[in-house]
Amino acid sequence: MTSLGRLREDVDRIDTEIVRLLIERAEVTRKIGEEKGKTGAAVRDPQREANVIARVKAMNAGRLRDALLESVYSRIFEMCIEVQKEGRS
């Protein structure tokens, strides 16, 4: 196998882990939505989102462009908001 092939296998393995972690995050998010539903709390929490973005940027320490991370996390937040809404129906 070429080094390109091995690198692509590495990316495939990483993608598998990313999907597993997104599913795990969605499951936890569903539970959060259930808890919020019990108290009448809003599904969206902009302050929590800002805190997560700040924490992720700090972990990144400039290795990736912050704007790219914000974009990725924006999509993750959208996914999680939908999961929370579904859990409240």
N, C-alpha and C positions, 0 to 999 in steps of 0.2 A: 504494500500500500504506500502511496506517495505521502509526503508530509502534508500536502493539502487535504488528502483524504483523512488522515489522522486528526488534523485540526477540525475538519468538519464533523468528525465523530465526537470530538470534544464539545463542539457547539451543540450538537444534538443531545448529548448527555446533560449539558447545562440547561438547555431548553426544557428537558424532561423535569429537571429539578425546579425550574422556575414555575412551570405549570403546577407541580405538586404543591409548592409553597403558595401560589395564588389560590388554589382550592382550599388549602388549610386556612388562609386568611379569610376567605369567603365564609367558611364554616364558623369561624370565630365572630365575624361580622354579623352573621345571621343571629347568633346568640346575643350580641350587643343590641341588635334591633329589637329582639324580644324584650330585653331588659328596658330599653328606652320606651317601648310600647306600654309597659306596666306603669311607668311614671309619667307618660305623656310627653317625654322629651322629644325634641325635634330630631328627625333622622340625620340631617346635616349639621355638622359642628365645625364651622369655619376656624375657630380657634384651635381645635384639635388638629385639623388639617394643616394649619400653619406650623404648629409644633412638630408634627411629623416631618414636614418639609425641612424645617430647620435642623432637625436631628439627622435626617438623611444627608443633607448638604454637609453637615459636620463630619459624618462618617466618610463621605466621598473625598473630602480634603483636596478637591480640585482635580481628581483623576479623570472625572467626566465633567462636561459642561453642566453647570447648575441648571440652566434652562432645559436641558435634555432630561435631567432627573425630575424636574418639576412637571414636565410634560408626561413622563411615564407615570408619575404618582397621581397626576390629575386623572388619568384614565383608570388607575387602580381605585381611586376614590369614587369615580363614577360607577364602577362595577360594584363596589361595596355598598354604595347608596341604593342601587337597584336591589341588591341582595337583602338589605335591611327592609326596604319597602315590601318586597315579596314576603318576608317573614312576618310582617304585620298584617297581611291580608287575611 
